[in-house]
Amino acid sequence: MARFVQYAEFGGPEVLRVVDGDVPSAGAAEVVVALRAVGVNPIDGKLRSGRRASDPLSAPRTPGSDGAGVIAAIGEGVEGWAVGDEVVVTSARGSYATHAVVPVRGLTRKPASLGWAQGAGIPIPAGTAYQALRSLDVGPGTTVLVHAASGSVGQAAVQFARKLGARVIGTASAANHDRLRQLGAVPVSYGEGLVERVRAVAPDGVDAALDAAGTDEAIEASLELTGDPARVGTIVRGADAPRWGIHAWGGGSAVPLTPEQSAWRAEGIRLAVERAAAGEFDVEIARTLPLDRAADAQRMIEDGSAPRGKIILLP
C-alpha cells in the first residue's frame, strides 16, 4: 500500500487529505520511486488554491513534483536505472506521497553522501536559479542583483552566480543579511531607497537582475539599475512581465521554456546535487514535517510563518 496527500477541490490548505491507495505502476520511460523526503515549493500551494491555472479537477490530485528516494519499479524502455538506485527527482506525478511515478528525464542520481532532505530540497530552486542566471548571461566579471536572495531560489542563485564568477548583491531583510554574507553575497535591505543602497555598493552598475520577490519595487529597481529590460528576469511575475518588457520563466508566464532553458534546468539540478554532496553547495532546511502535516507545511509558506529555508515532508 501507499499513502498520498490529495485535494479534490481548489481551496485553502484545509482541502488536503491523506489517503491510502495502491502503489502506482510505471509506464514507458517512467519509474516508481519510494520517496524518503519531499520538497515543498510555493507553486504547490498556488496550484492547490487555484491561484495558478491548471487543468480542471476531474479526479483527486496529489501535489508536488520534487523529492528524493529509491527506485522501486521500472517501466518499459528504461535503461541505465535499476531498482534500488537512490535518486533525486523532479517532474514527479505528485510527490506528496510514499510512492510517485517519475519520468526518466526527472531523475538525478543521488550520491550516498547527500542526505534525503537536502536532495529533496534541490530540484525546483536549483534548476530555476541556474537556468535564470544562464539566460541572463551571468558570468565572470558581471554584477548580478538577486531579489529575495535569502529564499530557496535566491540562495541557489547566489551560490551559482558566485561559481560562475559574478559579484552578487542580494536583497533581504536585515535578519537574513548574515546568511547572504555566508554565501558570498553583498546584502542590501529592500524598501524605500533600494536603488541608492545598491548604487552605494555597486558604483559601476549592475549588469543583470533576477526577481524572486515578485514586487513592483524589485522589478522597477532592476530596470533602473540595469537600464536594459533584456538583462532583467522574473520567476514570480510571469503573467504581467510583458508590460515591463522583461524576461519571465514560470510565474504564470505564457511563454514556455526553450529546449536550451530546459536543459539548463536539468544541468542546474545535477550540479547542485554533485556540489551539495561534496560540501560545495548548501541547501538550508527550515523544518522537516511528517507527510500527514502537508497542510501545515503549505500554510506556513502562504502566511509567511515558515522559517528561512526549505520545508521538507517525510513520508
NORLIN-V516958 format. One record per pair of residues at least 24 apart in sequence whose ideal C-beta (glycine too) atoms are under 7 Angstrom apart, sorted by sequence separation. I is the first residue (numbers start at 0). J is the second residue. If there is no record, write none. Layout:
{{I J} {I J}}
This chain:
{{65 89} {84 108} {85 109} {128 152} {132 156} {140 164} {141 165} {142 166} {143 167} {144 168} {145 169} {146 170} {158 182} {206 230} {211 235} {283 307} {284 308} {285 309} {286 310} {287 311} {288 312} {289 313} {290 314} {40 65} {64 89} {66 91} {127 152} {131 156} {138 163} {139 164} {157 182} {210 235} {218 243} {283 308} {284 309} {285 310} {37 63} {64 90} {77 103} {80 106} {137 163} {138 164} {142 168} {149 175} {157 183} {194 220} {210 236} {283 309} {287 313} {38 65} {64 91} {71 98} {124 151} {128 155} {132 159} {138 165} {157 184} {189 216} {193 220} {197 224} {218 245} {282 309} {284 311} {37 65} {38 66} {63 91} {66 94} {124 152} {128 156} {132 160} {137 165} {154 182} {37 66} {65 94} {149 178} {168 197} {194 223} {36 66} {63 93} {64 94} {125 155} {129 159} {149 179} {194 224} {36 67} {62 93} {63 94} {87 118} {124 155} {128 159} {132 163} {148 179} {34 66} {35 67} {61 93} {63 95} {168 200} {14 47} {35 68} {60 93} {62 95} {66 99} {89 122} {168 201} {32 66} {34 68} {35 69} {61 95} {87 121} {89 123} {33 68} {61 96} {87 122} {32 68} {33 69} {148 184} {11 48} {32 69} {89 126} {9 47} {10 48} {32 70} {33 71} {9 48} {32 71} {9 49} {30 70} {31 71} {6 47} {31 72} {30 72} {67 109} {30 73} {30 74} {29 74} {28 74} {9 56} {25 72} {27 74} {30 77} {8 56} {25 73} {26 74} {27 75} {28 76} {67 115} {7 56} {25 74} {27 76} {28 77} {30 80} {67 118} {7 59} {67 119} {6 59} {66 119} {144 197} {156 209} {5 59} {6 60} {32 86} {65 119} {5 60} {5 61} {32 88} {4 61} {37 94} {65 122} {3 61} {4 62} {37 95} {65 123} {153 211} {64 123} {142 201} {152 211} {34 94} {144 205} {150 211} {34 96} {34 97} {142 205} {143 206} {146 209} {33 97} {34 98} {142 206} {143 207} {144 208} {145 209} {146 210} {147 211} {33 98} {34 99} {141 206} {143 208} {146 211} {147 212} {32 98} {141 207} {143 209} {145 211} {146 212} {31 98} {32 99} {31 100} {32 101} {137 207} {29 100} {30 101} {146 217} {29 101} {135 207} {29 102} {30 103} {28 102} {29 103} {135 209} {23 98} {25 100} {28 103} {22 98} {30 106} {23 100} {132 209} {144 221} {131 209} {36 115} {35 115} {36 116} {144 224} {38 119} {36 118} {37 119} {38 120} {152 234} {36 119} {40 123} {38 122} {38 123} {3 93} {4 95} {3 95} {4 96} {3 96} {2 96} {1 96} {2 97} {135 230} {1 97} {1 98} {135 232} {134 232} {131 232} {131 234} {127 234} {159 267} {134 246} {134 248} {155 271} {131 248} {130 248} {127 248} {127 249} {158 280} {158 281} {134 260} {154 283} {178 307} {130 260} {133 263} {175 307} {130 263} {129 263} {130 264} {129 264} {127 264} {129 266} {130 267} {126 264} {129 267} {126 265} {128 267} {126 267} {129 270} {125 267} {126 268} {125 268} {122 268} {125 271} {121 268} {121 271} {121 272} {118 272} {121 275} {117 275} {149 307} {151 309} {113 272} {107 268} {121 282} {107 269} {113 275} {120 282} {109 272} {113 276} {112 276} {120 284} {107 272} {117 282} {110 276} {117 284} {116 284} {116 287} {89 268} {87 268} {87 272} {120 309} {120 311} {119 311} {95 290} {116 311} {95 293} {51 251} {95 312} {97 314} {96 314} {47 297} {44 297} {43 297} {44 300} {39 296} {44 301} {39 297} {41 300} {39 300} {38 309} {39 310} {39 311} {17 290} {38 311} {39 312} {17 291} {37 311} {36 311} {37 312} {36 313} {37 314} {15 293} {15 294} {34 314} {13 294} {12 294} {12 297} {4 290} {12 298} {2 290} {4 293} {2 314}}
